[in-house]
Amino acid sequence: MDRVVDDEGKVRDDASPLLRQIRQELIQRQGQLRKQIATILRHAKSEGWIPGDAEPTIRGGRL
């Protein structure tokens, strides 16, 4: 059981090869989305659509 669940009761990344792959892909896609959001935000700032000091906030997986 310790090989699948960690001390906090969460399923470990290495519980299965497929789970590891899915979680790695999720991390990669989150990084890609952050880059896209940053690009959109820079454009919006340069066009004067939003204040220059505006920053994206992600809480609970929501933007």
WOBELKA-V679331 format. One record per pair of residues at least 4 apart in sequence whose C-alpha atoms are under 8 Angstrom apart, sorted by the first residue. I is the first residue (numbers start at 0). GAP is how many residues later the second one is. If there is no record, write none. Layout:
# WOBELKA-V679331
i: (I | I)
gap: (GAP | GAP)
This chain:
# WOBELKA-V679331
i: (0 | 1 | 1 | 2 | 2 | 2 | 3 | 3 | 3 | 3 | 4 | 4 | 4 | 4 | 4 | 5 | 5 | 5 | 10 | 12 | 12 | 12 | 13 | 13 | 14 | 14 | 15 | 16 | 17 | 18 | 19 | 20 | 21 | 22 | 23 | 24 | 25 | 26 | 27 | 28 | 29 | 30 | 31 | 32 | 33 | 34 | 35 | 36 | 36 | 37 | 38 | 39 | 40 | 40 | 41 | 42 | 43 | 43 | 43 | 44 | 44 | 44 | 44 | 45 | 47 | 49 | 55 | 56 | 57 | 57 | 58)
gap: (4 | 4 | 5 | 9 | 11 | 12 | 7 | 8 | 10 | 11 | 4 | 5 | 6 | 7 | 10 | 4 | 5 | 6 | 4 | 6 | 7 | 10 | 5 | 6 | 4 | 5 | 4 | 4 | 4 | 4 | 4 | 4 | 4 | 4 | 4 | 4 | 4 | 4 | 4 | 4 | 4 | 4 | 4 | 4 | 4 | 4 | 4 | 4 | 19 | 4 | 4 | 4 | 4 | 14 | 4 | 4 | 4 | 5 | 6 | 4 | 5 | 6 | 7 | 6 | 4 | 4 | 7 | 6 | 4 | 5 | 4)
